[in-house]
Amino acid sequence: MWTLDIDKLKVVGEFTTTAGPWNNDWFLVFADKSNEWFEVPFEASSKQFWSRLSQKVNQELIPGLAASVTYASRVIYPKELVGKGLFRLTSLGENLSANQQQIAGLNEVNVEFTNQVKDLFS
């Protein structure tokens, strides 16, 4: 269990993986520190959650990776970075297709915030 002070919230984002359709593959990310973030499966959220959080941060928050089946990430908050990459995802088999990566067992990725997101914590 974790808690996060909304007044200290620096970034809200989302990311997807290739783990679906039988495993969670769409996650929400919340961070107030550059070296730590909290993630939850998207299914843990609701319309009421998005409505309340949007009111708290004074910005409409709209997730947008619902149909993604590959590694993808994007910022949902703050407004100036909406739609930009949240994470820099480096795959061990980045020159291979998703199917080739799974067959070769190279579907692991290194994850770090993009430089634009890192700048939020300065």
C-alpha positions in Angstrom: 0.0 0.0 0.0 1.2 3.5 -0.7 0.0 7.1 -0.4 1.0 10.1 -2.4 0.3 13.8 -1.5 -1.6 15.2 -4.5 -0.1 18.6 -3.8 3.4 17.1 -4.4 2.4 15.1 -7.5 4.8 15.9 -10.4 3.7 13.5 -13.0 0.8 11.1 -13.9 1.3 8.8 -16.8 0.6 5.5 -18.3 2.5 2.7 -20.0 1.7 -0.5 -21.8 3.6 -3.8 -22.2 3.4 -6.9 -24.4 2.1 -9.0 -21.4 -1.6 -9.0 -22.5 -4.2 -10.2 -23.2 -4.1 -12.6 -20.2 -1.9 -10.5 -17.9 -2.1 -6.8 -17.0 -0.5 -4.8 -19.7 -1.7 -1.3 -19.1 -0.5 0.6 -16.0 -0.9 4.0 -14.4 2.1 5.8 -13.0 2.2 8.5 -10.2 5.4 10.2 -9.1 6.5 13.0 -6.8 10.2 12.1 -6.9 12.6 11.6 -9.8 13.9 8.2 -8.6 10.6 6.7 -7.4 7.2 6.1 -8.9 4.1 4.1 -8.0 2.3 2.0 -10.6 -1.1 0.3 -10.6 -2.9 -1.7 -13.3 -5.3 0.6 -15.2 -8.2 -1.7 -14.2 -7.8 -0.4 -10.7 -9.1 3.1 -11.8 -12.6 4.2 -12.4 -14.4 7.2 -14.0 -15.0 8.5 -10.5 -11.2 8.3 -9.8 -10.3 10.2 -13.0 -13.0 12.8 -12.3 -11.8 13.5 -8.7 -8.1 13.5 -9.7 -8.8 15.9 -12.6 -10.5 18.3 -10.1 -7.6 18.1 -7.7 -5.0 18.9 -10.3 -7.2 21.4 -12.1 -6.8 19.6 -15.5 -8.8 17.0 -17.3 -6.8 13.7 -17.2 -7.4 11.4 -20.2 -5.7 8.1 -20.6 -5.0 7.2 -24.2 -3.1 3.9 -24.6 -6.1 1.5 -24.4 -5.4 -0.2 -27.8 -1.6 -0.3 -27.5 -0.2 -3.9 -27.6 3.5 -2.9 -27.6 5.7 -1.1 -25.1 4.4 2.5 -25.0 4.2 5.3 -22.5 2.8 8.8 -22.3 2.3 11.7 -19.9 -1.2 12.5 -18.7 -0.2 15.3 -16.3 1.2 18.0 -16.2 -0.5 19.8 -19.1 2.7 21.0 -20.8 3.8 17.4 -21.3 0.5 15.6 -22.1 1.1 13.1 -24.9 4.9 13.2 -24.6 6.8 10.0 -23.6 6.8 9.2 -19.9 9.5 6.5 -20.0 12.5 5.8 -22.1 12.1 2.1 -22.7 15.1 0.2 -24.0 14.4 -3.3 -25.0 17.1 -6.0 -24.9 15.9 -6.9 -28.4 14.9 -3.4 -29.6 15.6 -4.2 -33.3 13.2 -7.2 -33.3 9.4 -7.2 -33.6 7.3 -7.9 -30.5 6.7 -11.5 -31.7 10.5 -12.1 -32.3 11.3 -10.6 -28.9 8.8 -13.0 -27.2 10.2 -16.0 -29.1 13.8 -15.1 -28.2 12.9 -14.3 -24.6 14.0 -10.7 -25.1 10.8 -8.9 -24.0 12.4 -7.4 -20.9 13.0 -3.6 -21.0 15.0 -1.1 -19.0 12.8 1.7 -17.9 13.6 5.3 -16.9 11.9 8.6 -17.1 12.4 10.7 -20.3 14.6 13.8 -19.9 11.5 16.0 -20.2 9.9 14.2 -17.2 13.2 14.2 -15.2 13.2 18.0 -15.6 9.9 18.2 -13.7 11.8 17.2 -10.6 14.6 19.8 -10.8 
